[in-house]
Amino acid sequence: MEKLATGEWLDRGRVRRIGWISLAVSVVLVALLLAGAHGTVDARGRPIGTDFSGVWTAGRMALDGHAAQAWDWSAHRAVQEQLHGSGVPFFGWHYPPPFLLIAAALSFLPYLAALALWQTASIAACLLVLRKILPDRDTILVALAAPVTLICLTHGHNGFLTGALLGGGLLLLDRRPLTAGILLGCLLYKPQLAVLVGPLLLLQWNWRAIAGAAISAGTLIALTLLLWGWPAWQSFIDSLPLTRHIVIEAGSTGFHKIMSPFAALRMWGAPVGAAYAAQSAVACAAIAAALWSGRAARPFIRNAAVCAATVLSTPYVMDYDLVVLGVGIAFLASDARRHGWMRWEKSGLALIWATPLVARTVALTTGVPLGMLSAMLLLALAIRRTPAPQLTASPFRRSRAASVP
């Protein structure tokens, strides 16, 4: 137990051995998935890249002049079946129009080529940010070997893009606030994971970052209006009630796959109202804790807390979105390397890193929401690391000081 507490068991040699073994298993699993594929469909009859099917289809519809129909489930399904064949599982499109810009660009390419480009580019961006946060020769290995990386890759999802934008924005927030704001504003493409951006920037009164966020978000909105007009936005808005009811409240994807307090309560049989009440309470507490940690003099602690609170602040967050927790791990580990490790930190971060491997299965078989608990653990570790003597410092004065060259 003492070795677990001190983290002595997790030396560099063991980190590398675990990393290489996990990475090798991931490569083999991806190779087996591709080896059993027929065209764009895998051996189990699902589109390769599963959720990316909805992204490419929406982009194709936009290029064909039917952008507003991307949120029409019947029309979307028809185009997906033209691509993959009839009978394939349906993967809908629930994103706001700014993400349609990326989807349309990718759909210029054939499906598999677009999927390869999307995953390669987004994971490269995320790895670059992680390497900047934690400049260690093993950072890339640990990130590539992480179970959440395999989950995100096989789902063709956008967790890497979210991690790059949030991690990059937080990393630059105190040194290059305008650029940071531009990156954070781009999270408009997935607004449920940007709930904390506004309060964080306003509390610190970082007006350059606020301006940057307004510029990027406004530019994305203007581009979508220029290309597809208001009908695309109207279709997105009209689709929200159905999406909320079917996907979030009824859990059509499976509550065990969703890592939020809301999903945990619904998985345990709680009514929708009670689940929303619990989600609101946890979200408010997590956001308050992250903002409280933002008053600390060491920004990497704040950044880790923000990553954790980002996961806890939305009722709809899937296991592939836990890439954000990987970014938080990097921030906390970087601060620990500079200021010393606390007891149980190494073991705690290792547990958070490994959790996505079993989060779905454990939730399905036991009802224990490990994904949500891992986010709470990261937040607790960040709050514990917040230096008490610095809590009286004014965030307004700090932001002013940080902006002086």
Secondary structure as the mmCIF struct_conf table of DSSP 4:
data_model
#
loop_
_struct_conf.conf_type_id
_struct_conf.id
_struct_conf.beg_label_comp_id
_struct_conf.beg_label_asym_id
_struct_conf.beg_label_seq_id
_struct_conf.end_label_comp_id
_struct_conf.end_label_asym_id
_struct_conf.end_label_seq_id
HELX_RH_AL_P HELX_RH_AL_P1 GLU A 2 THR A 6
TURN_TY1_P TURN_TY1_P1 GLY A 7 TRP A 9
HELX_RH_AL_P HELX_RH_AL_P2 ARG A 12 ALA A 35
TURN_TY1_P TURN_TY1_P2 GLY A 36 GLY A 36
STRN STRN1 HIS A 38 HIS A 38
TURN_TY1_P TURN_TY1_P3 GLY A 39 THR A 40
STRN STRN2 VAL A 41 VAL A 41
TURN_TY1_P TURN_TY1_P4 ALA A 43 ARG A 44
BEND BEND1 GLY A 45 GLY A 45
HELX_LH_PP_P HELX_LH_PP_P1 ARG A 46 ARG A 46
STRN STRN3 PRO A 47 PRO A 47
TURN_TY1_P TURN_TY1_P5 ILE A 48 ASP A 51
HELX_RH_AL_P HELX_RH_AL_P3 PHE A 52 LEU A 63
TURN_TY1_P TURN_TY1_P6 ASP A 64 GLY A 65
HELX_RH_3T_P HELX_RH_3T_P1 ALA A 67 TRP A 71
HELX_RH_AL_P HELX_RH_AL_P4 TRP A 73 HIS A 84
TURN_TY1_P TURN_TY1_P7 SER A 86 GLY A 87
HELX_LH_PP_P HELX_LH_PP_P2 VAL A 88 PHE A 90
HELX_RH_AL_P HELX_RH_AL_P5 PRO A 97 LEU A 106
TURN_TY1_P TURN_TY1_P8 SER A 107 PHE A 108
BEND BEND2 LEU A 109 LEU A 109
HELX_RH_AL_P HELX_RH_AL_P6 TYR A 111 ILE A 133
BEND BEND3 LEU A 134 LEU A 134
TURN_TY1_P TURN_TY1_P9 ARG A 137 ASP A 138
HELX_RH_AL_P HELX_RH_AL_P7 THR A 139 ALA A 145
BEND BEND4 ALA A 146 ALA A 146
HELX_RH_AL_P HELX_RH_AL_P8 PRO A 147 THR A 154
TURN_TY1_P TURN_TY1_P10 HIS A 155 GLY A 156
BEND BEND5 ASN A 158 ASN A 158
HELX_RH_AL_P HELX_RH_AL_P9 GLY A 159 LEU A 172
TURN_TY1_P TURN_TY1_P11 LEU A 173 ARG A 175
HELX_RH_AL_P HELX_RH_AL_P10 PRO A 177 GLY A 185
HELX_RH_3T_P HELX_RH_3T_P2 CYS A 186 TYR A 189
BEND BEND6 LYS A 190 LYS A 190
HELX_RH_3T_P HELX_RH_3T_P3 PRO A 191 LEU A 193
TURN_TY1_P TURN_TY1_P12 VAL A 195 LEU A 196
HELX_RH_AL_P HELX_RH_AL_P11 VAL A 197 GLN A 204
TURN_TY1_P TURN_TY1_P13 TRP A 205 TRP A 205
HELX_RH_AL_P HELX_RH_AL_P12 TRP A 207 THR A 243
HELX_RH_PI_P HELX_RH_PI_P1 ARG A 244 GLU A 249
BEND BEND7 ALA A 250 ALA A 250
TURN_TY1_P TURN_TY1_P14 SER A 252 THR A 253
HELX_RH_3T_P HELX_RH_3T_P4 PHE A 255 LYS A 257
STRN STRN4 ILE A 258 ILE A 258
BEND BEND8 SER A 260 SER A 260
HELX_RH_AL_P HELX_RH_AL_P13 PRO A 261 MET A 267
TURN_TY1_P TURN_TY1_P15 TRP A 268 GLY A 269
HELX_RH_AL_P HELX_RH_AL_P14 VAL A 272 SER A 293
TURN_TY1_P TURN_TY1_P16 GLY A 294 ARG A 295
BEND BEND9 ALA A 296 ALA A 297
HELX_RH_AL_P HELX_RH_AL_P15 PRO A 299 LEU A 312
TURN_TY1_P TURN_TY1_P17 SER A 313 SER A 313
BEND BEND10 PRO A 315 PRO A 315
STRN STRN5 MET A 318 MET A 318
HELX_RH_3T_P HELX_RH_3T_P5 ASP A 319 LEU A 322
HELX_RH_AL_P HELX_RH_AL_P16 VAL A 323 HIS A 339
HELX_LH_PP_P HELX_LH_PP_P3 TRP A 341 MET A 342
TURN_TY1_P TURN_TY1_P18 ARG A 343 TRP A 344
HELX_RH_AL_P HELX_RH_AL_P17 GLU A 345 ALA A 354
HELX_RH_3T_P HELX_RH_3T_P6 THR A 355 LEU A 357
TURN_TY1_P TURN_TY1_P19 VAL A 358 VAL A 358
HELX_RH_AL_P HELX_RH_AL_P18 ALA A 359 THR A 366
HELX_RH_AL_P HELX_RH_AL_P19 LEU A 370 ARG A 385
BEND BEND11 THR A 386 THR A 386
HELX_RH_3T_P HELX_RH_3T_P7 ALA A 388 GLN A 390
TURN_TY1_P TURN_TY1_P20 LEU A 391 THR A 392
BEND BEND12 ALA A 393 ALA A 393
HELX_RH_AL_P HELX_RH_AL_P20 PRO A 395 ALA A 402
TURN_TY1_P TURN_TY1_P21 SER A 403 SER A 403
#
